[in-house]
Amino acid sequence: MEWKRKSESEARQRVFDALKNNVDYRSGSVLGIPGTYLDPKVFSAEISFVREAPYLSTLVQNPNHIGCHTLGNSESYFEGTHVLEREVIRICAENILCAEPNSIDGYMATGGTEANLQAVWIYRNYFMQMHQADLSEIAVVCSEDSHYSMQKAGDMFNVHCVLLPVDQETRKIDLQKANEKLLALKEGGVKYSVVVSNMMTTMFGSIDDVDVYAGLMKNHGFQFKIHIDAAYGGFYAPIVDDNNRINFLHPEVNSFTMDAHKMLQAPYGTGIFLIRKDWMKYAQTDAASYVVGADCTISGSRSGANAIAVWLIFAAYGRHEWFEKCSILEQRTSWLAKQLNKRGIQYFRAPLSNIITINAYQISPALASQFGLVPDDHTKPSWFKIVVMQHVTVEKLEVFLTELDKSQR
Ligand SMILES: Cc1ncc(COP(=O)(O)O)c(C=O)c1O
């Protein structure tokens, strides 16, 4: 699917037309849905800037996007805006992650955590249903730099969660230590693994090598499925790196998490879950019998305005302008890296990443607090990170460097 920029008026028109194809609680005669437009005393649809703004109008009309709309059987009441959610899923899967047309299912989750949980849920159920696996035989396998949602997933879905050690300099999996851990896991009776490989880790922006994981799993004789946590990097790494190989062309990669509420600057509540067709069924809850098409998502009811927000951002940029925007962040980060090099400051930066993670011994607590640098551990920091988002301009970085210089004297 092409990702083309649209004029503002064209984008507005598409959204307002979509809203016309949704149920209109005001003029329609739908009596059975336990939902309606937002409370007019607080969220008036009559204020002109709400009436004219496609996102705010959607928010006030309050479409419910419960379920997964790429599967072909959803509630008809909100079909207008479901169409735009499907376009968002297709742009992510096909344009950014190189999938074949209509080969991917997906939905807008509450965030990266939910999308990661959804993946673990699906693969756990798959191993149980198709391989008669016992819960004690299944493990989530990821690196020690992974987001804590992996431990949450292990806890919630009652499976092991194993963090493979990484080399402290390169942030790559330490093969010797990983082999030891996997051997112990195997001896403990684990046969099935849900591998979660990172496309930009939370603290370091590092990207895991999917082939290393696949090799480890094969060598140890685990049945495995690979999910990519691209919550942070999904709208950045495949765009800035022409050589990116972590996408749906890779035969071992089965699903992705991408967060629009991070790099894409969409409102919170815009995590994206993507998976190859024929896999959502392992999370199908047939007991959701009052929902057309039933439900196979963790969220249940969710706001259709989130999909519209992401659709509007895609329409405002198109692929090429989005590339330009990411390139600016990459250049600012390279500028910062050069300044740190000149000063002999030790840091980690993955190639092309817009995260710079500085060894904590060089940063005083006062400096970290003044510039809102995020530590890896609030009680005993080893690292502080700078994330070069849109608001992190070179001017702001210059002020930081001046204060850093003063603190070093
Ligand atoms: C790599 C990664 N995965 C998952 C998450 C969780 O995302 P959320 O906070 O949207 O649930 C984050 C959040 O920072 C992240 O960096």
The ligand as an SDF file (V2000), in Angstrom:
LIG
                    3D

 16 16  0  0  0  0  0  0  0  0999 V2000
   10.9510   -1.0410   23.4560 C   0  0  0  0  0  0  0  0  0  0  0  0
    9.6790   -0.7480   24.1980 C   0  0  0  0  0  0  0  0  0  0  0  0
    8.7080   -1.6760   24.2300 N   0  0  0  0  0  0  0  0  0  0  0  0
    7.5470   -1.4710   24.8690 C   0  0  0  0  0  0  0  0  0  0  0  0
    7.3050   -0.2860   25.5260 C   0  0  0  0  0  0  0  0  0  0  0  0
    6.0030   -0.0940   26.2440 C   0  0  0  0  0  0  0  0  0  0  0  0
    5.2330    0.8730   25.6220 O   0  0  0  0  0  0  0  0  0  0  0  0
    3.9700    1.5400   26.3400 P   0  0  0  0  0  0  0  0  0  0  0  0
    4.5190    2.3940   27.4330 O   0  0  0  0  0  0  0  0  0  0  0  0
    3.3350    2.2710   25.2120 O   0  0  0  0  0  0  0  0  0  0  0  0
    3.1110    0.4650   26.8600 O   0  0  0  0  0  0  0  0  0  0  0  0
    8.2920    0.7120   25.5330 C   0  0  0  0  0  0  0  0  0  0  0  0
    8.0840    1.9600   26.2570 C   0  0  0  0  0  0  0  0  0  0  0  0
    8.9430    2.7630   26.4560 O   0  0  0  0  0  0  0  0  0  0  0  0
    9.5090    0.4840   24.8450 C   0  0  0  0  0  0  0  0  0  0  0  0
   10.4900    1.3950   24.8120 O   0  0  0  0  0  0  0  0  0  0  0  0
  1  2  1  0
  2  3  1  0
  2 15  2  0
  3  4  2  0
  4  5  1  0
  5  6  1  0
  5 12  2  0
  6  7  1  0
  7  8  1  0
  8  9  2  0
  8 10  1  0
  8 11  1  0
 12 13  1  0
 12 15  1  0
 13 14  2  0
 15 16  1  0
M  END
$$$$
